[in-house]
Amino acid sequence: MAIAYTEKLAEHGIRPSVGTVGDSYDNALAEAVNGLYKAELIYSQPAWAGLAEVEFATMNWVHWWNTRRLHEHLGYRTPAEVEAEYYDHHWREAALAAV
């Protein structure tokens, strides 16, 4: 499985983060997000009508997670707000450096 995974990443030009510094943090973050996804969405429904319903609900949950859910570790801001601030800051720095 690991070989197939590595080959598929290479096929798409993606470098694996396996075996690098910070992996334990990556894994912990993934486990935390997966746990929240299951608790907040999957297990909150008594029954799902089918795969399409789960896929649509997942798409909506991910959108909500990134654009409306306040994250404590982001200072009670959304990931979209933090990302916009990051790029705004870097674009401003790049513009000032170009002058």
N, C-alpha and C positions, 0 to 999 in steps of 0.2 A: 504494500500500500504506500509506504513512504517513497519508494522509487517512482511509482506512477505519479504521485503527488508532485515530486520534484521535477519530473519530466514535463508534466502539464504546466507547471509554473514557468519553466524554461521556454516551453513552446510559445507562451504568451509574453515572454520578455520580463517576467516578474522574478525578482530575487527573493528567495525564501528568508524569513527571519528566524528560521530554526537554527539553534546552536549559536546564537549571537547574544551579546550583552542586552539585557532587558527582556529576554524571553519570558521570565517568570512574571514580569509585570504585564506583558502582552496577554499571557494565558490567564492571569488573574482578572484582567479587565474583560476578556472574552467570557469567562465564567460568570462574572458579575452581570454583564449585559444579558447573557443567555438566561440567567436566573430571573432577572427582572422581566424579560420578554415572556417567559413561561408564566410567571406569577401574575403579571399585569394583563396579559392577553390570552394565552392558550388555556390556562386552567380557570380563567374567570368565566368561560363559557361552558354551560352544561353539556353541550354537544355541538359538533360542527357538521354542517350539511355535506361537506366534501372538501377536497383539496383546493378547489378554486376559492371557496369561502375563506379558508385559512390563508391562502396567498394574498387575497385582497385585503384581509384584516392585517396581515403582516406589513404590507406596503403602507397602509394607513398608520400603523403603529410606528414604523420607522420614520415616516414623515413627521408625526407628532413628536417623537423622541428628539429629532434634530431641530425642529423649528418652534416648538411650543413648550416642551417639558423643561422646567427649571432644574439645573444640576447644581447640587451643593458645592462640588469641587470646582465649579466654574463661577463661583460667587453668585449663585442663584440666577444665572443667566442661561440662555439656550446655547447649544453648540453653534447654531447659525449666527448668533450675535458675536460670539467669541471669534469665529472664523472671519466674519466681516471686519471686526476690529483689527485682527491680525493683518489682513491684506491691506486695509486702509492705512495702517501704520507703515507697512513695508512699501507700499506704493508712494506714500508721502516721503519716506526716506530716500527712495530711489529718485524721485523727482528733484529733491533738494540736492542730491549728489550730482545730478546731471547738470545743474545750473552752474 
